[in-house]
Amino acid sequence: MTIDVLEFIGKLTQHIYAKGFRVVRRYGLYARVKKKLSIEIIKLYNFIKQRNIY
């Protein structure tokens, strides 16, 4: 795809947020609902790994 420089800059600047605008995206394991569950799973995995339990 070949576009003009000014058109490219225009398309690029559309993705810049306004000053002071906060973006919060928490999906998957980072979601607040899943955070406690994911921490418990990681602790259990580390325990099993440390004790060589299969």
N, C-alpha and C positions, 0 to 999 in steps of 0.2 A: 504494500500500500504506500503510495507516495502522496504526501499532502504538503501544502504551503507551510512555511515556518510559522507565520502568524496564526494560522488555523490550528497547528499543533499546540502552540502555546495557549491558545484559547481553550482547547479541549483539556489540556493539562491543568489549567487553573480552575477548572470546574470542580476538581477533586480536592481543592484546598479549603479547609474549614475556616469559618470566620473567627476572628480573635475572641477568645473567651468561650468558644463553643466546646462543650464536653461530649466526647463520644465514649459510650460504654457498651461494650459487646462482650458478653460472657455466654459462651456456648459450650456444650460438652462438659468436660471435667472442670472447666472454669466457672460454670454456672453455680450460683449460690445454693441452689437446691441440691446439687450433686456434690458440692464441695466436701461435706462431712462424710458422705459415703465413699468418695474417692480417697480421702485421707485414711479411712479405716481399711480400705482395700490395700493401699500401699503399705500400711503398717503390717497387715497380715502377710502380705507377700514378702516383706523384709524378714519377718519372723520365721516364715517357712524356709526362706533361703538361708538364713543364719543357722537354723537347726538341721538343715539337710533333710527335710521331711518331703516325701514324695506323695 
